[in-house]
């Protein structure tokens, strides 16, 4: 196996050390003549384990390097570092599904919650990043933006997201993080 030499730099805002929000980019070359593989990693107190609070910079760097290496070597699994806290916040409310009966006060007109409301509820219930969910939804539906997807595709995505969140939230968060966009540093 060729040498993988990651190069990282901090892409977060200048006040990142104070806010403990870090974003790194890592570039891996499998060999001097190979193409580059880029991975981004972010970390802040809300998405790292309490065991590593205060080390957000190192967690973000590790995530970026791990993602770049996984891309370079075709590894399709999430690393342990990306799972964050092992305890998932417990929620007592259940996700309403389209078959849970009418919801007359939501203004949908057909007795069902609007798709947007269902998606917002899932995002709140499982504490997901709404921008990453939108990017994942557009990719899932095969459209540039979620607004361009058919109702059937959006319904299918919502069902898929609900099942994924219920079955393994950590894996879903890992998947969502792959849709994160780099944050440019401000001069």
FENPE-V628576 format. One record per residue. N is the residue number from 0. RES is the residue in one letter. SS is DSSP state (2 for helix, 1 for strand, 0 for the rest). PHI is phi as a letter, one per 20 degrees, with the letter a starting at -180 (NA if undefined). NEAR is the number of other ideal C-beta (glycine too) atoms within 12 Angstrom. Layout:
n={N/N}
res={RES/RES}
ss={SS/SS}
phi={PHI/PHI}
near={NEAR/NEAR}
This chain:
n={0/1/2/3/4/5/6/7/8/9/10/11/12/13/14/15/16/17/18/19/20/21/22/23/24/25/26/27/28/29/30/31/32/33/34/35/36/37/38/39/40/41/42/43/44/45/46/47/48/49/50/51/52/53/54/55/56/57/58/59/60/61/62/63/64/65/66/67/68/69/70/71/72/73/74/75/76/77/78/79/80/81/82/83/84/85/86/87/88/89/90/91/92/93/94/95/96/97/98/99/100/101/102/103/104/105/106/107/108/109/110/111/112/113/114/115/116/117/118/119/120/121/122/123/124/125/126/127/128/129/130/131/132/133/134/135/136/137/138/139/140/141/142/143/144/145/146/147/148/149/150/151/152/153/154/155/156/157/158/159/160/161/162/163/164/165/166/167/168/169/170/171/172/173/174/175/176/177/178/179/180/181/182/183/184/185/186}
res={X/X/X/X/X/X/X/X/X/X/X/X/X/X/X/X/X/X/X/X/X/X/X/X/X/X/X/X/X/X/X/X/X/X/X/X/X/X/X/X/X/X/X/X/X/X/X/X/X/X/X/X/X/X/X/X/X/X/X/X/X/X/X/X/X/X/X/X/X/X/X/X/X/X/X/X/X/X/X/X/X/X/X/X/X/X/X/X/X/X/X/X/X/X/X/X/X/X/X/X/X/X/X/X/X/X/X/X/X/X/X/X/X/X/X/X/X/X/X/X/X/X/X/X/X/X/X/X/X/X/X/X/X/X/X/X/X/X/X/X/X/X/X/X/X/X/X/X/X/X/X/X/X/X/X/X/X/X/X/X/X/X/X/X/X/X/X/X/X/X/X/X/X/X/X/X/X/X/X/X/X/X/X/X/X/X/X}
ss={0/0/0/0/0/0/1/1/1/1/0/0/0/0/0/2/2/2/2/0/0/1/1/1/1/1/1/1/1/0/0/0/0/0/0/1/1/1/1/1/1/1/1/0/2/2/2/0/0/2/2/2/0/0/0/2/2/2/2/2/2/2/2/2/2/2/2/2/2/2/2/2/2/0/0/0/0/0/0/2/2/2/2/0/0/0/0/0/0/0/0/0/0/0/0/0/0/0/0/0/0/0/0/2/2/2/0/0/0/0/0/0/0/0/2/2/2/2/2/2/2/2/2/2/2/0/0/0/0/2/2/2/2/2/2/2/2/2/2/2/2/0/0/0/0/2/2/2/0/0/2/2/2/2/2/2/2/2/2/2/2/2/2/2/2/2/2/0/2/2/2/2/2/2/2/2/2/0/0/0/0/0/0/0/0/0/0}
phi={NA/f/f/d/d/f/c/c/b/e/d/f/f/g/e/g/g/f/e/m/d/c/c/c/c/c/d/d/d/f/b/g/e/e/f/e/c/d/c/d/c/c/b/b/g/f/c/c/f/g/f/d/g/n/d/g/f/f/f/f/f/f/f/f/f/f/f/f/f/f/f/f/d/m/e/e/d/e/e/f/g/e/f/m/f/e/e/e/g/e/c/e/f/d/e/f/d/g/e/f/n/f/c/f/e/e/m/f/n/c/n/d/f/f/g/g/f/f/f/f/f/f/f/f/f/d/l/d/f/f/f/f/f/f/f/f/f/f/f/g/e/m/c/f/c/f/f/e/e/f/g/f/f/f/f/f/f/f/f/f/f/f/f/f/f/f/f/b/g/f/f/f/f/f/f/f/f/f/e/f/e/f/d/e/f/e/f}
near={10/15/13/26/20/30/19/28/24/30/27/31/20/15/13/23/16/13/18/26/26/37/35/37/33/34/27/31/22/22/15/11/8/18/14/21/30/26/37/35/45/42/36/30/21/21/34/31/22/14/14/25/19/17/21/33/30/22/36/43/31/29/43/41/33/35/39/33/31/28/27/28/19/10/17/13/17/24/26/18/32/35/28/36/23/15/12/20/19/10/16/7/13/14/28/25/19/24/12/16/11/15/21/12/11/19/13/19/12/14/17/24/29/23/30/24/21/31/33/22/29/37/28/19/25/34/24/34/25/22/18/27/39/30/25/33/38/22/22/26/27/16/19/13/14/28/16/15/24/15/21/12/22/30/25/20/31/37/24/24/38/29/19/26/33/20/14/16/29/29/25/32/35/31/30/35/36/29/26/32/17/23/25/15/17/11/5}
